[in-house]
Amino acid sequence: MVLPILSIRPAGLARRLRMLIALIVAALLPPAWAALPIERWTTSTGAKVLFVRSDAIPMIDLAIHFDAGGRRSPAGQTGLASLAAELLDAGSGELDEDAIADRFARTGAQRSASASSDGASVTLRSLSSDRELDAALGLLSRILASPSYPQAVLDRERARMIARLREADTQPGSIVRRRFAEQVFGDHPYGRSATEATLSAITRQALVDFHARHYTASRAIIVMIGAVSRPRAESIAEMLSIGLPTGEPAALPVAQAPAPEARVLRVAHPASQSHILVGARGIAYGDPDLLALQLANHVLGGGGFTSRLYAEIREKRGLAYSVYSYFSPGVQPGPFTIGLQTRKDQADQALEVVRATLDRFVRDGPSETELEAARANLIAGFPLRIDSNRKILGQLSLIGVHDLPTDWLERWTERLAAVSRDDVMKAIARHINPDRMVTVVVGAPDPAR
């Protein structure tokens, strides 16, 4: 490919560099990735479907997403969403968990189910041959539509979860994450964590009711990629959604968490190091500032060895082995987080450096050179996000769950290349306020030092 010669003038140089990066990436990306053929439709039951045909291997990967995450669990039953997802295959009708596992094993299919704060997801990977795929789909549709949630399995899994919680309560990394979420989000579901009391309050009937209310066809999002035709994909989507509960067409909204006030929480712990998280409420996936903030964060702490925080904390002062920052966008604004571990006697110094670096970054912003290096790095790494069917399935899930445009992947590099320094500075000003940061230190410095 012959690239155009760009005149190097101070005015407009950044724009020309962005154009050059976009041209290089467009030349290097394989055609299949540059224009992913995403098809979109709605089933007769109201489920939304996204599908990509890929005949490279005789497999199909699919996921079904429901608005059935922790946001929907009652305050006194935190953990309900996770149990409802994880126990889907614990029984259905006359089939117990062993029979279900055995039948899936015979098909060679792999499946999983889990719940996050925002939603629940069920995945399946199967051969695309009719015999194996039909058997796997029939079993999957059955446990999705009518899980029995046996009491004995609930009792067993709840006991396991409680045991894991007790162990986590001794680990500084787990403690700091839980307390940080509480401080940032308060009583909002994003700030709640399961406890022995909330898990003990979950009954079998609560699981049945939660499934009936939230695992509904009208809220289901089905994403697929694999070696099947469009008509076959349509029949699969119908099969998976037809037996689901109907329910009301839209879930009641959950109020967004208020922006937290600045505060510092220090938690004593015998660990030799202090575990530190600093941050605040961030952004949601639909926010128009998302790409600008991802670019900014790459410079601040998301770019590894090249980030500002790494340079100040590790390279210049040796205060921590690693330091990082990231945004966790969700259906609602998730957290913006800066994290590190350091010796207890260095914790206060490390915090001072983090705050000074953040203050300077918000005030002055990244330089054009830093931005272009970050942009080039992010764009160069883009093909790694879609270099397998499973990764593409994950991207399709983001598009479906967050109602992003179908060309989200196709135009991602183009949109990132178009983000200017002015866009970045405005996004930083709107979303990062150093004066409203929450700080949690587990393994706080010894008071006597």
C-alpha positions as CSV (number, residue, x, y, z in Angstrom):
1,M,0.0,0.0,0.0
2,V,1.3,3.5,-0.9
3,L,0.5,6.0,1.9
4,P,0.0,9.7,1.2
5,I,2.9,12.1,2.0
6,L,1.7,14.4,4.9
7,S,3.2,17.8,5.1
8,I,4.6,18.4,8.6
9,R,3.2,21.7,9.9
10,P,2.6,22.6,13.5
11,A,-1.0,23.4,12.9
12,G,-2.9,20.3,11.9
13,L,-0.1,17.9,12.7
14,A,-2.1,16.0,15.2
15,R,-5.0,15.6,12.8
16,R,-2.7,14.3,10.1
17,L,-1.1,11.9,12.4
18,R,-4.5,10.5,13.3
19,M,-5.3,10.1,9.6
20,L,-2.0,8.3,9.1
21,I,-2.7,5.9,11.9
22,A,-6.2,5.2,10.6
23,L,-4.8,4.5,7.1
24,I,-2.1,2.1,8.4
25,V,-4.6,0.2,10.5
26,A,-7.1,0.0,7.7
27,A,-4.4,-1.5,5.5
28,L,-3.3,-4.0,8.1
29,L,-6.6,-5.3,9.4
30,P,-7.9,-8.4,7.6
31,P,-11.0,-7.7,5.5
32,A,-13.1,-10.0,7.7
33,W,-12.4,-7.9,10.7
34,A,-12.6,-4.5,8.9
35,A,-16.3,-5.1,8.1
36,L,-17.8,-7.8,10.3
37,P,-21.1,-8.9,8.7
38,I,-23.4,-8.5,11.7
39,E,-27.0,-9.4,11.1
40,R,-29.7,-8.2,13.6
41,W,-33.3,-9.2,14.1
42,T,-36.0,-9.8,16.7
43,T,-37.6,-13.2,17.4
44,S,-41.4,-13.7,17.5
45,T,-41.1,-13.7,21.3
46,G,-39.4,-10.3,21.4
47,A,-35.8,-11.5,22.0
48,K,-33.1,-9.5,20.2
49,V,-30.6,-11.4,18.1
50,L,-27.1,-10.5,16.7
51,F,-25.5,-13.1,14.4
52,V,-22.3,-13.4,12.4
53,R,-21.8,-16.3,10.0
54,S,-18.3,-17.8,10.2
55,D,-17.6,-21.1,8.3
56,A,-13.9,-21.3,9.2
57,I,-14.5,-24.1,11.7
58,P,-17.5,-26.3,12.2
59,M,-18.5,-24.8,15.5
60,I,-21.1,-22.3,16.9
61,D,-20.6,-20.0,19.9
62,L,-23.6,-18.4,21.4
63,A,-24.6,-16.4,24.4
64,I,-28.0,-15.5,25.9
65,H,-28.1,-12.4,28.1
66,F,-30.8,-11.3,30.5
67,D,-31.3,-8.2,32.6
68,A,-31.0,-10.5,35.6
69,G,-27.8,-9.3,37.4
70,G,-27.1,-8.1,40.8
71,R,-28.9,-4.8,40.1
72,R,-32.1,-6.8,40.3
73,S,-31.5,-8.6,43.6
74,P,-33.4,-7.2,46.6
75,A,-31.1,-5.4,49.1
76,G,-31.6,-8.2,51.7
77,Q,-30.9,-11.0,49.3
78,T,-27.6,-9.9,47.6
79,G,-26.3,-13.0,45.9
80,L,-29.7,-14.0,44.5
81,A,-28.8,-13.2,40.9
82,S,-25.6,-15.2,41.1
83,L,-27.3,-18.3,42.6
84,A,-30.1,-18.0,40.0
85,A,-27.6,-18.2,37.2
86,E,-25.2,-20.8,38.6
87,L,-28.0,-23.2,39.5
88,L,-29.8,-23.1,36.2
89,D,-28.3,-26.5,35.3
90,A,-28.9,-28.0,38.8
91,G,-32.1,-29.7,37.6
92,S,-35.1,-29.5,35.3
93,G,-38.1,-31.7,35.5
94,E,-37.0,-35.3,36.0
95,L,-33.4,-34.4,35.1
96,D,-31.1,-33.8,38.0
97,E,-27.7,-32.1,37.8
98,D,-25.8,-35.3,37.1
99,A,-28.2,-36.2,34.2
100,I,-27.9,-32.8,32.7
101,A,-24.1,-32.8,33.0
102,D,-24.0,-36.3,31.4
103,R,-26.2,-35.3,28.5
104,F,-24.1,-32.2,27.8
105,A,-20.9,-34.3,27.9
106,R,-22.3,-36.7,25.3
107,T,-22.8,-33.8,22.9
108,G,-19.3,-32.5,23.4
109,A,-20.8,-29.0,24.1
110,Q,-19.4,-26.6,26.6
111,R,-21.7,-24.3,28.6
112,S,-21.5,-21.8,31.4
113,A,-23.7,-19.5,33.3
114,S,-22.9,-16.5,35.5
115,A,-24.2,-13.2,36.7
116,S,-22.5,-9.8,37.0
117,S,-23.9,-6.6,38.6
118,D,-25.6,-5.7,35.3
119,G,-26.9,-9.0,33.9
120,A,-26.8,-12.8,33.7
121,S,-25.2,-14.7,30.8
122,V,-25.5,-18.2,29.6
123,T,-23.0,-19.5,26.9
124,L,-22.8,-22.5,24.7
125,R,-20.1,-23.8,22.4
126,S,-21.0,-26.7,20.2
127,L,-20.2,-28.5,17.0
128,S,-22.5,-27.1,14.2
129,S,-23.4,-30.5,12.9
130,D,-27.2,-31.0,13.3
131,R,-27.1,-34.0,15.6
132,E,-24.8,-32.6,18.2
133,L,-26.1,-29.1,18.0
134,D,-29.8,-30.1,18.2
135,A,-29.1,-32.2,21.3
136,A,-27.2,-29.4,23.0
137,L,-29.7,-26.7,22.1
138,G,-32.6,-28.8,23.3
139,L,-31.0,-29.3,26.7
140,L,-30.0,-25.7,27.0
141,S,-33.5,-24.4,26.1
142,R,-35.0,-26.8,28.7
143,I,-32.9,-25.6,31.6
144,L,-33.3,-22.0,30.5
145,A,-37.1,-22.3,30.4
146,S,-37.7,-24.4,33.5
147,P,-34.9,-24.8,36.0
148,S,-36.1,-26.7,39.1
149,Y,-33.7,-25.2,41.7
150,P,-33.6,-28.2,43.9
151,Q,-33.5,-27.4,47.6
152,A,-30.6,-29.8,48.4
153,V,-28.4,-28.2,45.7
154,L,-29.3,-24.7,46.9
155,D,-28.3,-25.7,50.4
156,R,-25.0,-27.2,49.2
157,E,-24.0,-24.3,46.9
158,R,-25.0,-21.6,49.5
159,A,-22.7,-23.3,52.0
160,R,-19.9,-23.3,49.5
161,M,-20.5,-19.6,48.8
162,I,-20.5,-18.7,52.5
163,A,-17.2,-20.7,52.9
164,R,-15.7,-18.7,50.1
165,L,-16.9,-15.4,51.6
166,R,-15.3,-16.3,54.9
167,E,-12.0,-17.0,53.2
168,A,-12.3,-13.8,51.1
169,D,-12.9,-11.8,54.3
170,T,-9.3,-12.6,55.4
171,Q,-7.7,-11.5,52.1
172,P,-6.7,-7.8,51.8
173,G,-7.3,-7.7,48.0
174,S,-10.9,-8.9,48.4
175,I,-11.5,-6.6,51.4
176,V,-10.3,-3.5,49.6
177,R,-12.5,-4.2,46.5
178,R,-15.6,-4.7,48.6
179,R,-15.1,-1.7,50.8
180,F,-14.2,0.5,47.8
181,A,-17.5,-0.5,46.1
182,E,-19.4,0.4,49.3
183,Q,-17.7,3.8,49.5
184,V,-18.2,4.7,45.9
185,F,-21.8,3.4,45.4
186,G,-23.3,3.3,48.9
187,D,-26.6,1.4,49.0
188,H,-26.9,1.3,45.2
189,P,-26.7,-2.4,43.9
190,Y,-23.2,-1.7,42.5
191,G,-22.0,-1.1,46.1
192,R,-23.5,-4.2,47.6
193,S,-21.7,-7.5,48.3
194,A,-23.2,-10.8,49.3
195,T,-22.8,-11.7,53.0
196,E,-23.6,-14.7,55.0
197,A,-26.9,-13.0,56.1
198,T,-28.0,-12.1,52.6
199,L,-27.2,-15.6,51.3
200,S,-29.0,-17.3,54.2
201,A,-32.1,-15.2,53.4
202,I,-32.4,-16.7,49.8
203,T,-35.1,-19.4,49.6
204,R,-35.8,-21.8,46.7
205,Q,-39.0,-19.8,46.0
206,A,-37.0,-16.6,45.7
207,L,-34.9,-18.3,43.0
208,V,-38.0,-19.5,41.2
209,D,-39.6,-16.0,41.4
210,F,-36.4,-14.3,40.3
211,H,-36.2,-16.5,37.2
212,A,-39.8,-16.0,36.3
213,R,-39.5,-12.2,36.6
214,H,-36.1,-11.6,34.9
215,Y,-35.3,-14.6,32.6
216,T,-37.9,-13.4,30.1
217,A,-38.0,-13.7,26.3
218,S,-38.8,-10.0,25.8
219,R,-35.6,-9.0,27.7
220,A,-33.4,-11.7,26.2
221,I,-30.5,-10.8,23.9
222,I,-29.1,-13.7,21.9
223,V,-25.7,-13.4,20.1
224,M,-24.2,-16.1,17.8
225,I,-21.2,-16.7,15.6
226,G,-20.5,-19.9,13.8
227,A,-20.9,-22.2,10.8
228,V,-24.7,-22.0,10.4
229,S,-26.9,-20.3,7.9
230,R,-29.1,-17.3,8.6
231,P,-32.3,-19.5,8.5
232,R,-30.6,-22.0,10.9
233,A,-29.7,-19.1,13.2
234,E,-33.2,-17.9,13.2
235,S,-34.5,-21.3,14.2
236,I,-32.0,-21.5,17.0
237,A,-33.0,-18.1,18.4
238,E,-36.7,-19.1,18.2
239,M,-35.9,-22.5,19.9
240,L,-34.0,-20.8,22.8
241,S,-36.6,-18.0,23.4
242,I,-39.9,-19.7,22.8
243,G,-40.1,-21.5,26.1
244,L,-38.9,-18.6,28.3
245,P,-41.2,-16.8,30.7
246,T,-43.1,-13.9,29.1
247,G,-43.1,-11.4,31.9
248,E,-43.6,-7.7,31.4
249,P,-41.8,-6.1,28.4
250,A,-39.5,-3.8,30.3
251,A,-37.7,-3.9,33.6
252,L,-38.2,-1.2,36.2
253,P,-35.2,1.1,36.1
254,V,-32.8,1.1,39.0
255,A,-31.9,4.7,40.1
256,Q,-28.3,5.7,39.5
257,A,-25.9,6.0,42.4
258,P,-25.2,9.6,43.5
259,A,-21.7,10.9,43.0
260,P,-19.8,10.1,46.2
261,E,-18.1,12.7,48.5
262,A,-14.4,12.6,49.0
263,R,-13.4,10.3,51.9
264,V,-10.6,8.1,53.1
265,L,-11.2,4.8,54.7
266,R,-8.3,3.0,56.5
267,V,-8.8,-0.7,57.4
268,A,-6.3,-2.5,59.7
269,H,-4.9,-5.7,58.4
270,P,-1.8,-7.8,59.3
271,A,-0.6,-8.0,55.7
272,S,2.9,-6.7,55.1
273,Q,1.6,-4.4,52.3
274,S,-1.1,-1.8,52.0
275,H,-3.7,-2.5,49.3
276,I,-4.9,0.9,47.9
277,L,-7.8,1.8,45.7
278,V,-8.6,5.4,44.7
279,G,-11.5,6.4,42.5
280,A,-15.1,7.6,42.0
281,R,-18.1,6.9,39.9
282,G,-17.2,6.8,36.2
283,I,-19.2,6.3,33.0
284,A,-21.8,4.1,31.4
285,Y,-21.3,2.3,28.1
286,G,-23.5,4.6,26.1
287,D,-21.7,7.7,27.2
288,P,-20.4,9.7,24.2
289,D,-17.1,10.4,26.1
290,L,-16.2,6.7,26.3
291,L,-13.5,6.6,23.7
292,A,-12.0,9.9,24.8
293,L,-11.7,8.6,28.3
294,Q,-10.3,5.3,27.2
295,L,-7.6,7.2,25.4
296,A,-7.0,9.5,28.3
297,N,-6.8,6.6,30.8
298,H,-4.2,4.8,28.6
299,V,-1.9,7.7,29.2
300,L,-2.8,8.0,32.9
301,G,-2.6,4.4,34.1
302,G,-3.9,2.0,31.5
303,G,-0.9,1.8,29.3
304,G,1.3,-0.3,31.5
305,F,5.0,0.7,31.4
306,T,4.3,3.8,29.4
307,S,1.7,5.3,31.7
308,R,2.1,8.4,33.9
309,L,1.3,6.6,37.1
310,Y,3.8,3.8,36.4
311,A,6.5,6.4,35.7
312,E,5.9,8.3,38.9
313,I,5.2,5.5,41.3
314,R,7.5,2.7,40.1
315,E,10.2,4.1,37.8
316,K,11.0,7.3,39.7
317,R,10.3,6.2,43.3
318,G,10.1,2.4,43.4
319,L,7.0,2.6,45.6
320,A,5.1,-0.3,44.0
321,Y,5.7,-3.1,41.6
322,S,2.6,-2.1,39.5
323,V,0.1,0.7,39.5
324,Y,-2.9,1.0,37.2
325,S,-6.1,2.8,36.4
326,Y,-9.2,1.9,34.5
327,F,-12.9,2.7,33.8
328,S,-15.5,0.0,34.2
329,P,-18.4,1.2,32.2
330,G,-21.7,-0.6,32.8
331,V,-25.4,-0.2,32.0
332,Q,-25.1,2.6,34.6
333,P,-21.9,4.5,35.4
334,G,-19.4,2.1,36.9
335,P,-16.2,3.0,38.8
336,F,-13.1,4.8,37.8
337,T,-10.3,3.1,39.7
338,I,-6.6,3.6,40.5
339,G,-5.0,0.7,42.3
340,L,-1.6,-0.3,43.7
341,Q,0.0,-2.2,46.5
342,T,2.9,-0.9,48.5
343,R,4.8,-1.4,51.8
344,K,2.9,-0.1,54.8
345,D,5.5,2.5,55.6
346,Q,5.3,3.9,52.1
347,A,1.5,4.0,51.7
348,D,1.1,7.7,52.6
349,Q,3.9,8.7,50.3
350,A,2.5,6.6,47.5
351,L,-1.0,8.2,48.0
352,E,0.5,11.7,47.8
353,V,2.2,10.8,44.5
354,V,-1.0,9.3,43.1
355,R,-3.0,12.4,44.0
356,A,-0.4,14.8,42.7
357,T,-0.1,12.9,39.4
358,L,-3.9,12.8,39.0
359,D,-4.2,16.5,39.8
360,R,-1.6,17.4,37.3
361,F,-3.1,15.1,34.7
362,V,-6.6,16.6,35.1
363,R,-5.2,20.2,35.1
364,D,-2.8,20.0,32.2
365,G,-4.1,16.8,30.4
366,P,-2.0,14.5,28.2
367,S,0.4,15.9,25.6
368,E,-0.2,15.5,21.9
369,T,2.8,13.1,21.8
370,E,1.3,11.0,24.7
371,L,-2.1,10.9,23.0
372,E,-0.8,9.8,19.6
373,A,1.4,7.1,21.2
374,A,-1.7,5.9,23.2
375,R,-3.9,6.0,20.1
376,A,-1.4,4.0,18.1
377,N,-1.1,1.4,20.8
378,L,-4.8,1.0,21.2
379,I,-5.4,0.8,17.5
380,A,-2.6,-1.7,16.9
381,G,-4.0,-3.9,19.6
382,F,-7.5,-3.8,18.2
383,P,-7.2,-7.0,16.0
384,L,-6.4,-9.0,19.2
385,R,-9.9,-8.2,20.5
386,I,-11.5,-10.0,17.5
387,D,-9.0,-12.7,16.6
388,S,-11.2,-15.6,17.6
389,N,-14.9,-16.5,17.5
390,R,-15.1,-16.4,21.3
391,K,-13.7,-12.8,21.4
392,I,-16.1,-11.7,18.6
393,L,-18.9,-13.2,20.6
394,G,-17.8,-11.0,23.5
395,Q,-17.9,-8.0,21.3
396,L,-21.3,-8.9,19.9
397,S,-22.5,-9.2,23.5
398,L,-21.3,-5.7,24.3
399,I,-23.1,-4.4,21.2
400,G,-26.4,-6.2,22.1
401,V,-26.4,-5.6,25.9
402,H,-25.6,-1.9,25.6
403,D,-27.6,-1.3,22.4
404,L,-24.6,0.0,20.5
405,P,-24.8,0.5,16.7
406,T,-24.1,-2.5,14.5
407,D,-21.0,-0.8,13.0
408,W,-19.5,-0.3,16.5
409,L,-16.6,-2.7,15.7
410,E,-16.2,-1.7,12.0
411,R,-15.8,2.0,12.9
412,W,-14.0,1.7,16.3
413,T,-10.6,2.5,14.9
414,E,-12.0,5.3,12.8
415,R,-13.8,6.9,15.8
416,L,-10.8,6.6,18.0
417,A,-8.6,8.2,15.3
418,A,-11.0,11.1,15.2
419,V,-10.8,11.9,19.0
420,S,-8.9,15.1,19.4
421,R,-7.0,16.4,22.4
422,D,-9.7,19.0,23.0
423,D,-12.2,16.1,23.1
424,V,-10.1,14.4,25.7
425,M,-9.7,17.5,27.9
426,K,-13.4,18.1,27.9
427,A,-14.1,14.5,28.8
428,I,-11.6,14.6,31.6
429,A,-13.2,17.8,32.9
430,R,-16.7,16.2,32.9
431,H,-15.8,12.9,34.5
432,I,-12.7,13.0,36.6
433,N,-12.8,15.3,39.7
434,P,-9.8,14.8,42.0
435,D,-11.7,16.6,44.8
436,R,-14.4,13.9,44.9
437,M,-12.1,10.8,45.0
438,V,-12.8,7.9,47.5
439,T,-9.7,6.3,49.0
440,V,-9.6,2.9,50.7
441,V,-6.4,1.6,52.3
442,V,-6.5,-2.0,53.6
443,G,-3.4,-2.8,55.6
444,A,-3.1,0.9,56.7
445,P,0.2,2.3,57.9
446,D,0.9,1.6,61.5
447,P,-0.2,4.6,63.7
448,A,2.9,4.5,65.7
449,R,5.4,5.0,62.9
